[in-house]
Every structure is written in C-alpha cells, then in structure tokens.
Amino acid sequence: MENQTSCCSTVSVPVHFELPKKAESNLPVIVIGGGPVGLAAAAHLAKAGQRFMVLEAGPAIGHNVSQWGHVRLFSPWRFNIDKAAQALLEKSGWTAPEADRLPTGNELVESYLLPLAGVPELKPFIRTNAKVVGVGKKGHDKMKNGERSSMPFIVLFEGEDGLVERIEAKAVIDTSGTWNQPNPANASGIWTQQEKELQDKIVYNIADNQTFSGERFSGKHIVVAGGGHSGINTILELSELEGVKISWILRKKRVEEAYGGEEKDALEARGQLGARIHELVDSGEVDVYTPFRIEQVQRSGEGISIEGEWKGERFVIPAIDKLFVNAGSRPDFSILSEIRLDIDPVTESTAALAPLIDPNLHSCGTVRPHGERELRQPEKNFYIAGMKSYGRAPTFLMATGYEQVRSIVAYLSGDLEASQKVELELPETGVCSISRSPAATACC
C-alpha cells in the first residue's frame, strides 16, 4: 500500500491504482454507487479519458440489484445495456446476452455488471465496501460562499476496515439509488417507532418463494401492502406456496387499476403480470382490501394487526403472521447535507425533473428524455442521477439513467453539444395502467 496524493488526498490505495489521465485536472470524478447507472457513468468517463473512482457501499458490484435478483425485468436485454459499457465489454471478449430475452436481476448482475466491473478500463478504479458518509466542498460548509465554486469536492467514506477515508474530486455523480430507503406501511408516509420495532414481522423487499418454504408459511396469514408491480410480484411469489392465506391492501379506488394494460400492454411481460394477478383475485385466492389506508400497525399476540380506514370506515385486519410492505421508496439526502441542492418539495426529485416525472401527471410511457441540463444542481459539477434523481416518483427507467450519465459526462468533458443531444431509445411502453394515471410504476 502507498499513499496517493496527486489526485486523492490522504487516501490509501493499492500500488496499482492509477487514475486515467486528464490534462486539465488531476482530480477524479467520484461516482457514488456501483449499480447499472453508476457503472454506466464509469464507462462513459473512461471513454472520455476522465479520471474517476466508483464507490460502492455493498460488498460487491450490483449489491442492491442482487436484493431483488429473483425478479424478472419487463424490458429485454437490448434496453438494459449501456452503449459505452457494451463497447468496453466487447473489447474484452464479452458475448452479449440474447437481445430479446428478459433478464432477472441476478442475470443482470452476473452477465452484465460483474463482467463490466472486471474490464481493465474500470476494475482498478472501483472500490466496494466503501460507504460514503458525507460530501462537501473543501474548506467550505454549506453556508460559506468565498471561493466555493473553485474548491474541490470532499468525499468521505468508510472502508472495509471501518476507517474513514477522504478523497478530493472535481465532480460528483450520486447514483446511490433509493433501494435501502423503503416507505413505511403507514399511509401518511410517517415512520413510527412502533413500526420500526416490528421488523421481525415486516418485510420491505419483494418476496422470493425459494426463500420462504411452504412448510414455514403453511396455514399462515400474509398481508401484502402495495398496488404497484413490486406488490404484485410479491403476491405471485407467495401464491406458489401451499396453504397460505394472502390478503392484499391497496390505496387505489378499485383493484382493477392495479392490473395495468394486460393484453394491451406493449411490454408483454408487464401485461402478463397484470393478467396473472387478475386471475388470482377473480379465483378468490387473494382477499382484496381497497381502498384501504393503514393508520397503525401493532403487535397482537404472536403476530400483528393492522388498523386503518377501509371504504370510509374504521377496520382492523387481525392475526397477521407476516406483512410485506411494497409501497415504494424515497431518497436519502443525509450524506449531502453540506451540498447545495435544488430538490422538489413534492417528488423529492431534482427540481427541474419534477414536472416531467410527477406520477400524478405522468406514467412511465409519458416521461420524456432528459439529461445534464435538467439534472444541474446549484453546486456546480454535482449531479444526482439514476433512480435517486426521481426522488419518490416510481416512473424511472434504467435506459433513462444511462442517458442521464452519458449527457453529464459529455458536459463535464467540455462537449456541450453532445450533452444537449437526446440519444435515448426506449421500449414502446404501451399501456401502463387502465387509466394511464398514477397507477404506473417503473417499467424496467
């Protein structure tokens, strides 16, 4: 080990760690998050000859994707691979998966993200077990102006040994996502201590029937809260277990709003999802409570009970053995408390994106492409990209994230014309919901 100070202040790195050279600056661009969008950013930075480092909090690349690895995407491989990333992979001898096949999350990691992280242009510049704990400007807290715009960013992160390391950067791209910040069961969106103390009974991930054996849940009552695709996937997984009673809580006025376009959906896999849940409900295998707004979750004997408003009246669902909450997620800005941000107060997205992605107005088929210009923050050369840039809005597409970082890197590299172009090919998303309304969720 040796101390590298030419681009990274007081950070210990392996001897082989040499950042790509860039004439105008010795400082790297820091990418926070080693998921699909973060690695796409790295690929574009490598292509542009920019110095960079990727910091992934998990023990391996694509760690968050692995948490829903059993789930199959709606869009085929051809929409899930970034072009700059593909060029690097093919240069290393990689064979692309069948373009029209639908990958699972695990396949996305194993067949795409891990090989990408292993190419020589990226591998030396990726750190795993590197949890970012703060981003700021050198010598300037949030209140201080002075020479702020000309000062480098300071990124602090905890390494595998628990020690905090410090890196100076000329730009930061935060692609850390929202996976680890689920919304609570409470319809008001407020986390209560009571709910936090029931984590042995509540799951916020998508169920995997390979994890939960039929014997373990035989005769049990499981409730799923959430009317989007995550909730539907959870119900479909649990329905394959023997002897399980499933109840489904939705806030929608009618359960039919959750079925989507079914056979009319241009994304066949998404349409099939709606058709399958439609069949389960019609067969009586799933008890539906809608519209139901959860007000309280509390322990009851060996299980839990849910109290809320159902069809305008107080109602209690008792004797619940396990509750799956698939109510979306929200961004965490705690590591950015010293960065000047412009965040929309409703969607919690980058402010300029809000009118383009507000799920009260748009579905995943009506969000238009956007790039660096819409993602700019008051803090020059700081960007939030990927799922986190959408805040609480569920209309994000992976391909949209790839276009975001392509545009950002072009701008950071001085190619203003390229940064303003739209180079995005999206699947024909067709019908996201019957009413083409807030029922839509992420399409890919």
C-alpha positions in Angstrom: 0.0 0.0 0.0 1.1 3.6 -0.6 -0.4 7.0 -0.2 -1.5 8.6 -3.5 -1.8 12.3 -3.1 -1.7 13.6 -6.7 -5.5 13.2 -7.1 -6.8 11.8 -3.9 -5.9 13.5 -0.6 -4.9 11.2 2.3 -6.4 8.1 0.9 -4.5 4.8 1.0 -4.9 2.8 -2.2 -3.1 -0.2 -3.8 0.1 0.4 -5.7 -1.6 -0.4 -9.0 -4.2 2.3 -8.5 -3.6 4.8 -11.3 -6.5 7.0 -12.5 -6.9 7.7 -16.2 -5.1 10.9 -17.1 -6.9 14.1 -18.0 -4.9 17.2 -18.8 -6.9 20.0 -17.3 -7.3 18.5 -13.8 -5.6 16.0 -11.6 -8.7 15.3 -9.6 -11.1 12.5 -10.4 -14.9 12.4 -10.8 -16.4 10.4 -8.0 -19.3 8.1 -8.8 -21.4 7.1 -5.7 -23.0 3.7 -6.3 -21.9 0.6 -8.3 -25.2 -0.3 -9.8 -26.2 -0.2 -13.5 -26.2 3.6 -13.8 -23.1 4.1 -11.7 -21.1 1.6 -13.9 -22.5 3.2 -17.0 -21.2 6.6 -15.7 -17.8 4.9 -15.2 -17.8 3.5 -18.7 -18.6 7.0 -20.2 -15.9 8.6 -18.1 -13.4 6.0 -19.2 -14.4 6.6 -22.8 -13.9 10.3 -22.4 -10.5 9.9 -20.8 -11.7 11.3 -17.5 -10.2 10.3 -14.1 -12.7 8.6 -11.9 -13.4 6.4 -8.9 -16.6 4.4 -8.2 -17.5 3.9 -4.6 -19.9 1.1 -3.9 -21.2 0.7 -0.3 -22.0 -3.0 -0.7 -19.6 -6.0 -0.6 -19.9 -6.4 -4.4 -20.9 -4.6 -7.5 -24.7 -4.5 -8.1 -25.4 -5.3 -4.4 -28.8 -3.6 -4.4 -29.9 -5.3 -7.6 -29.0 -8.7 -6.0 -31.6 -7.9 -3.3 -34.3 -8.4 -6.0 -32.3 -10.8 -8.1 -35.2 -13.3 -8.4 -37.4 -10.7 -10.2 -37.6 -10.7 -13.9 -37.4 -7.3 -15.7 -40.1 -6.1 -18.1 -37.7 -4.9 -20.8 -35.4 -7.2 -22.8 -31.6 -7.1 -22.7 -31.2 -4.7 -25.5 -32.7 -1.9 -23.3 -30.7 -2.8 -20.2 -27.1 -2.4 -21.6 -25.4 0.9 -21.8 -23.7 1.6 -25.2 -20.4 2.8 -23.8 -20.4 -0.2 -21.4 -21.1 -2.6 -24.2 -18.2 -1.3 -26.2 -15.8 -1.9 -23.3 -17.2 -5.4 -22.7 -17.0 -6.4 -26.3 -13.4 -5.1 -26.4 -12.6 -7.6 -23.6 -14.2 -10.5 -25.5 -17.6 -10.5 -23.8 -20.6 -12.1 -25.6 -23.8 -10.2 -25.2 -26.9 -12.0 -24.0 -29.8 -12.6 -26.4 -31.2 -9.2 -27.1 -34.8 -10.0 -26.9 -34.6 -12.1 -23.7 -35.9 -10.8 -20.4 -33.2 -11.0 -17.7 -33.7 -11.4 -13.9 -31.9 -9.1 -11.5 -29.4 -11.9 -10.8 -28.7 -12.3 -14.5 -28.3 -8.6 -14.9 -25.5 -8.7 -12.2 -23.8 -11.9 -13.3 -24.0 -11.5 -17.1 -23.5 -7.7 -17.3 -22.5 -5.8 -14.2 -19.8 -8.1 -12.9 -18.1 -8.6 -16.3 -18.3 -4.8 -16.8 -16.7 -4.1 -13.4 -13.9 -6.5 -14.4 -12.8 -4.8 -17.6 -9.3 -3.2 -17.3 -10.6 0.3 -18.0 -12.8 0.1 -14.9 -11.6 -2.5 -12.5 -8.7 -0.6 -10.9 -11.0 2.4 -10.2 -13.8 0.6 -8.3 -14.0 0.3 -4.5 -16.5 -2.0 -2.9 -17.3 -1.9 0.9 -16.9 1.9 0.5 -19.8 3.6 2.2 -20.0 7.3 1.5 -20.8 9.2 4.7 -20.6 12.7 3.5 -19.9 15.1 0.6 -18.9 18.7 0.9 -16.7 21.4 -0.6 -13.1 21.8 0.6 -12.9 24.4 3.4 -16.5 25.5 2.9 -19.6 24.4 4.9 -23.0 24.9 3.3 -23.3 28.5 4.4 -20.0 29.7 3.2 -19.6 31.4 -0.3 -16.0 32.6 -0.6 -14.2 30.7 -3.3 -16.7 27.9 -3.1 -17.2 27.3 -6.9 -13.5 26.8 -7.4 -12.9 24.5 -4.5 -12.8 20.7 -5.0 -15.4 18.4 -3.5 -14.5 16.4 -0.4 -15.9 12.8 -0.3 -15.7 10.9 3.0 -16.3 7.2 3.0 -15.9 4.3 5.4 -13.7 1.5 4.1 -13.9 -2.2 4.9 -11.8 -1.7 8.0 -14.3 0.9 9.3 -11.8 3.8 8.9 -13.0 6.9 7.2 -11.0 7.8 4.1 -11.1 11.2 2.3 -11.0 11.9 -1.5 -10.9 15.3 -3.3 -12.9 15.4 -6.5 -13.6 17.8 -9.3 -17.1 16.5 -9.8 -19.5 14.0 -8.1 -22.3 11.9 -9.6 -24.6 10.4 -7.0 -26.2 7.2 -8.4 -26.7 5.6 -5.0 -30.4 4.9 -5.6 -33.3 4.6 -3.1 -33.4 0.8 -2.5 -32.4 1.0 1.1 -35.0 3.7 2.0 -38.4 2.0 1.7 -41.6 3.8 2.5 -43.4 2.7 5.7 -46.7 0.9 5.8 -48.4 3.9 7.3 -50.5 5.7 4.6 -49.4 9.1 5.9 -45.8 8.1 5.0 -44.6 8.7 8.5 -42.2 6.2 10.1 -43.3 5.4 13.7 -41.3 3.8 16.4 -44.0 1.2 16.7 -43.5 0.1 13.1 -39.7 0.1 13.5 -40.0 -2.3 16.4 -41.9 -4.8 14.3 -39.1 -5.6 11.9 -39.3 -9.3 12.8 -42.8 -9.3 11.3 -42.5 -6.8 8.4 -40.5 -7.3 5.1 -39.9 -4.4 2.7 -38.4 -6.5 -0.1 -40.1 -8.4 -2.8 -40.9 -12.0 -1.6 -39.0 -14.9 -3.0 -40.8 -18.2 -2.7 -37.4 -20.0 -2.8 -36.6 -18.3 0.5 -39.9 -18.9 2.2 -40.7 -22.6 2.3 -44.3 -23.8 2.2 -43.9 -25.6 5.5 -42.8 -22.4 7.2 -45.8 -20.5 6.0 -48.4 -23.3 5.7 -51.6 -22.1 7.4 -50.2 -18.6 7.9 -51.9 -15.3 7.1 -49.7 -13.0 5.0 -50.7 -9.4 4.1 -49.1 -7.5 1.1 -49.4 -3.7 1.1 -48.8 -2.0 -2.2 -50.6 -1.7 -5.5 -47.6 -1.5 -7.8 -45.5 -4.1 -9.6 -43.4 -4.9 -6.5 -46.5 -5.8 -4.6 -47.9 -7.8 -7.4 -44.6 -9.7 -7.8 -44.7 -10.5 -4.0 -48.2 -11.9 -4.2 -47.4 -14.0 -7.3 -44.4 -15.5 -5.5 -46.3 -16.2 -2.3 -49.2 -17.7 -4.2 -47.0 -20.6 -5.2 -46.6 -21.7 -1.6 -49.0 -24.3 -0.2 -51.6 -23.4 2.4 -51.0 -19.7 2.6 -53.8 -17.2 3.2 -53.0 -13.9 1.3 -54.6 -10.5 1.8 -53.8 -7.6 -0.4 -54.1 -4.0 0.8 -54.2 -1.2 -1.8 -54.9 2.5 -1.7 -56.4 2.6 -5.2 -60.1 3.2 -5.5 -60.6 -0.1 -7.5 -58.4 -3.2 -7.7 -58.7 -3.1 -11.5 -56.4 -0.1 -11.5 -53.6 -2.3 -10.5 -54.0 -4.7 -13.4 -52.5 -2.3 -15.9 -53.0 -2.9 -19.6 -52.8 -6.7 -19.5 -53.0 -8.0 -23.1 -53.0 -4.4 -24.4 -49.6 -3.6 -22.8 -46.8 -3.3 -25.4 -44.4 -4.7 -22.8 -45.6 -8.3 -22.8 -44.1 -9.3 -19.5 -45.7 -6.4 -17.7 -49.0 -7.2 -19.3 -48.8 -10.8 -18.2 -48.1 -9.7 -14.6 -51.4 -7.8 -14.5 -53.3 -10.7 -16.1 -51.9 -13.2 -13.6 -52.9 -11.1 -10.6 -56.3 -10.5 -12.1 -56.8 -14.3 -12.3 -55.7 -14.8 -8.7 -58.1 -12.1 -7.4 -61.0 -13.4 -9.5 -60.4 -17.0 -8.3 -60.7 -15.9 -4.7 -57.1 -16.9 -3.8 -56.4 -13.4 -2.7 -58.6 -11.3 -0.4 -58.5 -7.6 -1.5 -59.0 -4.6 0.7 -59.2 -1.4 -1.4 -59.2 1.4 -0.9 -57.5 0.8 2.5 -55.3 3.3 4.2 -53.2 1.9 7.0 -53.0 4.1 10.1 -51.5 1.8 12.6 -49.5 -1.5 12.7 -49.2 -3.1 16.1 -48.1 -6.4 17.7 -51.0 -8.7 18.5 -50.2 -12.0 20.3 -47.6 -13.8 18.2 -48.5 -11.8 15.1 -49.5 -8.3 14.2 -52.8 -6.4 13.4 -53.4 -3.6 11.0 -55.9 -0.8 11.8 -57.0 1.7 9.2 -59.7 3.1 7.0 -61.5 0.8 4.6 -64.3 2.1 2.4 -64.6 5.1 4.6 -64.9 3.2 7.9 -62.5 2.1 10.7 -61.4 -1.5 10.1 -58.9 -3.9 11.7 -57.2 -6.8 9.9 -56.2 -9.2 12.8 -54.0 -12.3 13.2 -51.3 -11.4 10.6 -48.2 -13.6 10.6 -46.1 -11.6 8.1 -46.6 -8.2 6.4 -44.9 -7.4 3.1 -44.7 -3.6 2.5 -44.1 -2.8 -1.1 -45.1 0.9 -1.0 -42.2 2.4 -2.9 -39.1 4.1 -1.7 -37.6 7.6 -1.0 -34.2 9.2 -1.4 -31.8 9.7 1.5 -30.0 13.1 1.3 -28.3 12.8 4.7 -24.8 12.4 3.1 -25.5 15.6 1.1 -26.3 17.9 4.0 -23.4 20.2 3.1 -24.1 20.3 -0.6 -26.4 23.0 -2.0 -29.3 21.2 -3.7 -32.4 22.1 -5.5 -34.9 19.4 -4.6 -38.7 19.5 -5.5 -40.7 19.5 -2.3 -43.3 17.1 -3.6 -41.5 14.4 -5.6 -38.1 14.9 -3.8 -36.6 14.6 -7.2 -34.1 17.0 -8.8 -36.3 20.1 -9.1 -36.2 20.5 -12.9 -37.3 16.9 -13.3 -40.4 17.2 -11.2 -42.9 18.5 -13.8 -41.6 15.8 -16.2 -42.0 12.8 -13.9 -44.7 13.6 -11.3 -46.7 10.4 -11.1 -49.9 12.4 -10.6 -49.4 13.6 -14.1 -47.3 11.0 -15.9 -46.9 7.3 -16.4 -43.7 5.6 -17.4 -44.8 5.9 -21.1 -45.1 9.7 -21.0 -41.8 10.8 -19.3 -39.7 12.4 -21.9 -35.9 12.0 -22.2 -33.7 14.5 -20.3 -30.1 15.0 -19.5 -27.4 17.2 -17.8 -29.3 20.4 -18.1 -32.3 19.1 -16.1 -30.0 17.5 -13.6 -27.9 20.5 -12.7 -27.7 21.5 -9.1 -26.8 24.9 -7.5 -23.5 23.2 -6.5 -21.5 23.3 -9.8 -20.5 19.8 -11.1 -22.6 17.9 -8.6 -25.3 15.6 -10.0 -27.9 13.2 -8.8 -28.6 10.6 -11.4 -30.4 7.3 -11.8 -33.3 6.3 -9.5 -32.3 8.8 -6.8 -32.8 11.7 -9.3 -36.5 10.7 -9.5 -37.0 11.0 -5.7 -40.2 9.3 -4.8 -41.5 9.1 -8.3 -41.8 5.4 -9.5 -41.5 6.1 -13.2 -37.8 5.6 -13.6 -36.4 3.5 -16.5 -32.9 2.0 -16.5 -32.2 3.3 -20.0 -33.2 6.8 -18.8 -30.4 6.6 -16.3 -27.9 5.6 -18.9 -28.8 8.6 -21.0 -28.5 10.9 -17.9 -24.9 9.9 -17.2 -23.9 10.0 -20.9 -25.1 13.6 -21.0 -23.5 14.5 -17.7 -20.1 13.1 -18.7 -20.3 14.9 -22.1 -20.8 18.1 -20.3 -18.0 17.5 -17.8 -15.8 16.7 -20.7 -16.5 20.0 -22.3 -18.7 18.7 -25.1 -21.7 20.9 -24.7 -23.3 19.9 -28.0 -23.2 16.2 -27.1 -24.6 16.9 -23.7 -27.7 18.6 -25.1 -28.5 15.8 -27.6 -31.0 13.1 -26.8 -29.6 9.7 -27.6 -32.2 7.5 -25.9 -34.1 4.5 -27.3 -36.9 3.4 -25.1 -39.2 0.4 -25.4 -42.7 1.0 -26.6 -44.2 1.1 -23.2 -47.8 1.0 -24.3 -50.4 1.0 -21.6 -49.0 1.3 -18.1 -52.5 1.4 -16.5 -56.1 1.3 -17.5 -56.5 5.0 -16.7 -53.0 6.0 -17.7 -52.7 7.6 -14.3 -50.7 7.3 -11.1 -51.1 3.5 -11.2 -47.9 3.3 -13.3 -44.7 2.2 -11.7 -41.1 1.6 -13.0 -41.3 -0.2 -16.4 -37.9 -1.8 -16.4 
